[in-house]
Amino acid sequence: MARKKFTTSLDEEVIKQLKLQAVKENTDASKIIEKLVKEYLQKMSDLREGS
């Protein structure tokens, strides 16, 4: 799947913690955000299908 830039705003402290976590995991913030968004979307899809 092609990647596309997406701009949003987050609390400064959240960004700081996200960047620190990315360093600890030897990855980048974008990959962490993408993983979390995919998990959230899957959860929401599962909830809709279950209701």
Distance bins in CASP14 RR format, pairs under 12 A and 6 or more apart:
PFRMAT RR
TARGET T0000
AUTHOR 0000-0000-0000
RMODE 2
METHOD distances of the structure
MODEL  1
1 34 0 0 0 0 0 1 0 0 0 0 0
1 38 0 0 0 0 0 1 0 0 0 0 0
3 28 0 0 0 0 0 1 0 0 0 0 0
3 30 0 0 0 0 1 0 0 0 0 0 0
3 31 0 0 0 0 0 1 0 0 0 0 0
3 34 0 0 0 0 1 0 0 0 0 0 0
4 30 0 0 0 0 0 1 0 0 0 0 0
4 34 0 0 0 0 0 1 0 0 0 0 0
5 30 0 0 0 0 1 0 0 0 0 0 0
6 30 0 0 0 0 1 0 0 0 0 0 0
6 33 0 0 0 0 1 0 0 0 0 0 0
6 34 0 0 0 0 1 0 0 0 0 0 0
6 37 0 0 0 0 1 0 0 0 0 0 0
7 30 0 0 0 0 0 1 0 0 0 0 0
8 14 0 0 0 0 0 1 0 0 0 0 0
8 15 0 0 0 0 0 1 0 0 0 0 0
8 29 0 0 0 0 0 1 0 0 0 0 0
8 30 0 0 0 0 0 1 0 0 0 0 0
8 33 0 0 0 0 1 0 0 0 0 0 0
8 37 0 0 0 0 0 1 0 0 0 0 0
9 15 0 0 0 0 1 0 0 0 0 0 0
10 16 0 0 0 0 1 0 0 0 0 0 0
10 17 0 0 0 0 1 0 0 0 0 0 0
10 18 1 0 0 1 0 0 0 0 0 0 0
10 19 0 0 0 0 0 1 0 0 0 0 0
10 29 0 0 0 0 1 0 0 0 0 0 0
10 33 0 0 0 0 1 0 0 0 0 0 0
11 17 0 0 0 0 1 0 0 0 0 0 0
11 18 0 0 0 0 0 1 0 0 0 0 0
12 18 0 0 0 0 0 1 0 0 0 0 0
12 19 0 0 0 0 0 1 0 0 0 0 0
13 19 0 0 0 0 0 1 0 0 0 0 0
13 20 0 0 0 0 0 1 0 0 0 0 0
14 20 0 0 0 0 0 1 0 0 0 0 0
14 21 0 0 0 0 0 1 0 0 0 0 0
14 29 0 0 0 0 0 1 0 0 0 0 0
14 32 0 0 0 0 0 1 0 0 0 0 0
14 33 0 0 0 0 0 1 0 0 0 0 0
14 36 0 0 0 0 0 1 0 0 0 0 0
15 21 0 0 0 0 0 1 0 0 0 0 0
15 22 0 0 0 0 0 1 0 0 0 0 0
15 29 1 0 0 1 0 0 0 0 0 0 0
15 32 0 0 0 0 0 1 0 0 0 0 0
15 33 0 0 0 0 0 1 0 0 0 0 0
16 22 0 0 0 0 0 1 0 0 0 0 0
16 23 0 0 0 0 0 1 0 0 0 0 0
16 29 0 0 0 0 0 1 0 0 0 0 0
17 23 0 0 0 0 0 1 0 0 0 0 0
17 24 0 0 0 0 0 1 0 0 0 0 0
17 29 0 0 0 0 0 1 0 0 0 0 0
17 32 0 0 0 0 0 1 0 0 0 0 0
18 24 0 0 0 0 0 1 0 0 0 0 0
18 25 0 0 0 0 0 1 0 0 0 0 0
18 27 0 0 0 0 0 1 0 0 0 0 0
18 28 0 0 0 0 1 0 0 0 0 0 0
18 29 1 0 1 0 0 0 0 0 0 0 0
18 30 0 0 0 0 1 0 0 0 0 0 0
18 31 0 0 0 0 0 1 0 0 0 0 0
18 32 1 0 0 1 0 0 0 0 0 0 0
18 33 1 0 0 1 0 0 0 0 0 0 0
18 35 0 0 0 0 0 1 0 0 0 0 0
18 36 0 0 0 0 1 0 0 0 0 0 0
19 25 0 0 0 0 0 1 0 0 0 0 0
19 27 0 0 0 0 0 1 0 0 0 0 0
19 28 0 0 0 0 1 0 0 0 0 0 0
19 29 1 0 1 0 0 0 0 0 0 0 0
19 30 0 0 0 0 0 1 0 0 0 0 0
19 32 0 0 0 0 1 0 0 0 0 0 0
19 33 0 0 0 0 0 1 0 0 0 0 0
20 27 0 0 0 0 0 1 0 0 0 0 0
20 29 0 0 0 0 1 0 0 0 0 0 0
20 32 0 0 0 0 0 1 0 0 0 0 0
21 27 0 0 0 0 1 0 0 0 0 0 0
21 28 0 0 0 0 0 1 0 0 0 0 0
21 29 0 0 0 0 1 0 0 0 0 0 0
21 31 0 0 0 0 0 1 0 0 0 0 0
21 32 1 0 0 1 0 0 0 0 0 0 0
21 33 0 0 0 0 0 1 0 0 0 0 0
21 35 0 0 0 0 0 1 0 0 0 0 0
21 36 0 0 0 0 0 1 0 0 0 0 0
22 28 1 0 1 0 0 0 0 0 0 0 0
22 29 1 0 1 0 0 0 0 0 0 0 0
22 30 0 0 0 0 1 0 0 0 0 0 0
22 31 1 0 0 1 0 0 0 0 0 0 0
22 32 1 0 1 0 0 0 0 0 0 0 0
22 33 0 0 0 0 1 0 0 0 0 0 0
22 34 0 0 0 0 0 1 0 0 0 0 0
22 35 0 0 0 0 0 1 0 0 0 0 0
23 29 0 0 0 0 1 0 0 0 0 0 0
23 32 0 0 0 0 0 1 0 0 0 0 0
24 32 0 0 0 0 0 1 0 0 0 0 0
25 31 0 0 0 0 1 0 0 0 0 0 0
25 32 1 0 0 1 0 0 0 0 0 0 0
25 35 0 0 0 0 0 1 0 0 0 0 0
26 32 0 0 0 0 0 1 0 0 0 0 0
27 33 0 0 0 0 0 1 0 0 0 0 0
27 34 0 0 0 0 0 1 0 0 0 0 0
27 35 0 0 0 0 1 0 0 0 0 0 0
28 34 0 0 0 0 1 0 0 0 0 0 0
28 35 0 0 0 0 0 1 0 0 0 0 0
29 35 0 0 0 0 0 1 0 0 0 0 0
29 36 0 0 0 0 0 1 0 0 0 0 0
30 36 0 0 0 0 0 1 0 0 0 0 0
30 37 0 0 0 0 0 1 0 0 0 0 0
31 37 0 0 0 0 0 1 0 0 0 0 0
31 38 0 0 0 0 0 1 0 0 0 0 0
32 38 0 0 0 0 0 1 0 0 0 0 0
32 39 0 0 0 0 0 1 0 0 0 0 0
33 39 0 0 0 0 0 1 0 0 0 0 0
33 40 0 0 0 0 0 1 0 0 0 0 0
34 40 0 0 0 0 0 1 0 0 0 0 0
34 41 0 0 0 0 0 1 0 0 0 0 0
35 41 0 0 0 0 0 1 0 0 0 0 0
35 42 0 0 0 0 0 1 0 0 0 0 0
36 42 0 0 0 0 0 1 0 0 0 0 0
36 43 0 0 0 0 0 1 0 0 0 0 0
37 43 0 0 0 0 0 1 0 0 0 0 0
37 44 0 0 0 0 0 1 0 0 0 0 0
38 44 0 0 0 0 0 1 0 0 0 0 0
38 45 0 0 0 0 0 1 0 0 0 0 0
39 45 0 0 0 0 0 1 0 0 0 0 0
39 46 0 0 0 0 0 1 0 0 0 0 0
40 46 0 0 0 0 0 1 0 0 0 0 0
40 47 0 0 0 0 0 1 0 0 0 0 0
41 47 0 0 0 0 0 1 0 0 0 0 0
41 48 0 0 0 0 0 1 0 0 0 0 0
42 48 0 0 0 0 0 1 0 0 0 0 0
42 49 0 0 0 0 0 1 0 0 0 0 0
43 49 0 0 0 0 0 1 0 0 0 0 0
43 50 0 0 0 0 0 1 0 0 0 0 0
44 50 0 0 0 0 0 1 0 0 0 0 0
44 51 0 0 0 0 0 1 0 0 0 0 0
45 51 0 0 0 0 0 1 0 0 0 0 0
END
